[in-house]
Amino acid sequence: MLKKLTIILISIFLLSFNANAGSDGDLKSNKVNETKEIKDCFEKLNRATFAFNQGLDKALIKPLAEGYRNLPDPIQRGTSNAVKNLSTLITIPNNVLQGDVKTALINTGRLVVNTTVGLLGTIDVANKMGFPKYVKEDYGQTLGAWGIGPGCYIVLPVLGPSTLRDTAGSFANVMGGDPWYNASVHGNNEFLSEGLYITSKALSGIDFRADNIESFENLEKNSIDFYASVRSLYAQDRENKIKNNQRGNIEVLYKDEEDWEEIDNK
């Protein structure tokens, strides 16, 4: 039971952490002018949890990410490619659930090519072959595409920002919606295990955090209310992804130590 709970928490962690990033894994903005503000039904509790998570990030997650950055570039790139390849297993069923069969077939081809020729995904051969840019999809996005609203904003201990809808979407991964989870945990074979599954999810979170060390620092430094900035960024990013608008209408670009400029991309 404890192992299954751990896997559920890791799954939510992955969604919550990556939901702060664009499709290429980079933070895009810290302001929202055109996205409807998300309901913060539990703001006092959320702020307390947010402060706890900040302390944990500074004490553990950020140091791990900085150590990861010191690894040789081929190792970092191979790890990043491999975890992205595994995420395709979640994207494909969500492409289908959203009615995008063409993209599901493309991503299936991407998965096959990268897993075989690309040595278990460590080399992004599909990208070199000219496949369309990979865009992640998850069950929270699918629920949103079906018209289900986000519900209240919640900050999960350790796991970070989420909503009731996105948290419910994350549970779908461990209820049969993640082939990698099923193969690792229920596959009963000598090559895959729960430990391998958890490790792959943890590496994905660390890889994302390492890519965005400066982005998070700049966001915190330049925010009057860091908590509100993260909440707005999360809401905008999720809305953009549900609409398959990966860039969004508003993008805030970091230019120098004291300057953030808001760009209207319309």
N, C-alpha and C positions, 0 to 999 in steps of 0.2 A: 504494500500500500504506500509506504514511504517513498519507494522508488518511482512509483507511478505519479505521485504528487510532485516529486522533483522534476520529472519529465514534463508535466503540465506547466509548471512554473517556468522552466526553461523555454518552452514553446511560446508562452505569453511574453517572456522577456525579449525573445527574438522579434516578435511582431511589434512590441511597444518601442523597442530601440530603433528598429528600422523604419518605423512610421515617422520618425523625425527627419528622414532623409529623402532626397529625390530618388528617381529610379537609378541614378548612377552612384548612389551612396553618399552624395554630398548634401550638406545642409544648404537650403536655398534662401530662406528669408527669416526675419524675426519680427515682421509686422504684417497685419492683415487689415486691409481697408474694405475689401469687397466680399469677404467671407463672413457669413453670419456667425456671431459669437456662439460658441458652444455653451450649453447650460452647465454651470459649475455648482451642482446641488450640494456638494460636500466640501466647500472651499476651505473652511478652517482645518478640517482633517487633511484635505489634499495638500495644503501648504505645509503642515507639519510633516507629512510623509515626504514631500518634495525636499524639505530641509534634511531629513534623514538620508534620502537618496544622494543628495549632494555630498554629504559627508562620506558616504560609502564609496562614491565615485572617486573622490579625492584620495581616500585611503587605500583603495584596492583596484578599482576598475581602470582608472587612468594610469597608475603605475604599470599595470599589466599591459595596457595598450602601448605605453612608451617602450617597454621592454620588447614587445612584439615588433615595434618599428626598428629596433636595432638588429633584427634578424636579416640575413642576406636578402637582397631584393628578389631573387628567384624563388625563395621560400615563401616570402610574403605574397608574391604574385600568384604562385601556384596554389597556396592556401585560399586566397581570395577567389580564384577561378573555381576551385573545387567546391567551396560552400555555395557559390552562386549556381553551380551546376546542380547541386542537390536541391536548391530552392525551386528549380524548374519542375520538380515533382509536385510541388504545391501549386505552381502557376498553371500547369496544364489542365487539371480538373476545374480550376476556377475560370479559365478561358472557356471551357465547355459550358459551365453553369451560367456564364454570362452571355452565351450564345455566339461566342467568337470562335467558331470551329476552325477557320482558316489559321488563326494565330496559334490555336492548340496544335495543329498539324506542324506548323513551322517550329514551335517549341519542342515538339516531340522529335523532330529531325535534329534540332540543336542538341537535345539530350543524348540521342543515340551517337551522333558524331563525336561530341566532346567526351562521352564516357568511354568510347572505344578508341578511336584515333587519338583523342586528346588525353589519354592515360588517366582515366577516372576523373576527368574534368580539370586536371591541373593545368592543361593547356587549352585555351579557348580557340580551338580550331574552327568552330563555326563562325566566329567573328572574322577570322582570316579568310574564310570562304565567301564572305559577303552576306551572311544572314542578317536580317533586319535587327536593329538594336533591341536587346532583351529588356522587357519591361515586366517587373514582378507583379503578380496578382496574389491576393490572399482571400480567405473566407470573409473577413470583415469587409473588404471591398465588394465582394459578391453580394453580401447582405445589403450594403448600401446601394448597389446597382439595382437590386430588387425593390428599392423604395423604402427600406427600413432605416429610420433615423438613427443618429448616433446615441441618443439617450444622454444620460449625464456623463460629464467628464469625471474621470477618476484617476488618481495617481496611486499606482500599486506599489507597495513596499518592495524595494530592490528592483522591481521590474519596470517602473517608470510610468509615463503617460499612456492613457488608454481611454476608452469609453465602454459603456455597457455592451454596445454592439460589437466592438472590436475584440473585447475580452471573450464574448460568446463565440466569435469567429475563431479565436485561438483554440478554444476547447475542441473545435471540430477536428483539429490536427490529431488529437489523441483519441478521437472517437471513430477512427477509421479513415480520416481524410488525408492523412500524410503517409504515402507509400513507404517513405524512408523509415518512419516510425514503426510501421507494421512489419517491415522486413527486419529491422534491427531488434525490436522487442518481442515480436511474435513469430519471427522467422524460423526459430529453432535450428540454426545452422552454426557452424564453427567459425564463420568469418565475421558475422555481425553480432552486436550485443547492445544492451542498454548503455553501457559505458561509451561505446563508439558514437551512439546517437547523441548523448548528452555532450560529448566532446565536440562534435561537429557543430552543435548549436552554440556552445560557448565560444568556439573559434569564430563563428559568424559575428557574434556580438562584439568580440574583441577587435576583429578586423574592421568593423564599422567604426568603433570608437577610435581606433588608431588613425583612420582616414580623416576624422573630424575633430582632432584635438584642438587645433587652432580655431576652427569654426565655433565650437562650444565656448572657448575662452573669449572670442570676440563677441559672441552673442551675449554672454554674461556681462562683459565689461561695458557694453554699449546699451544695455537695457536698464531702464529706470526700475522696472519690475520684472526680474528674470523669470519668475514663476508665470506671470501673465504672458510674457513673450513666448515661452515654451508652449503654453496652452494654445495660443493663437497660431503658432507655427504648426503644431500638431493638427489643429482643426483645418487649416488651409491645405496642408499636405494631403490629408485623408480625403478632403473634398475633391482636390485636383485629381487624385488617383482614381477615385470612383468615377469621375467624369472622363477618365483617360486623357486628362490634360496635364502632362507631366511637368510642364514649366509653370503653369498658372498664369494669372494676369498681373500679379505683382511680384517683383523679385527685388530683394534688397542685396546689393553687392558691397562687399567689404573693399574699401579702396586704400585706406592707410590707417595709422594708429588712432586718429580722431574722427574719421569720416565714414559715415554710412550713407549711401545714396539710394533713394527709392526710384526704381525704374518702372514706368508703365509700359508693359509689353504689347498693349493693344495696337 
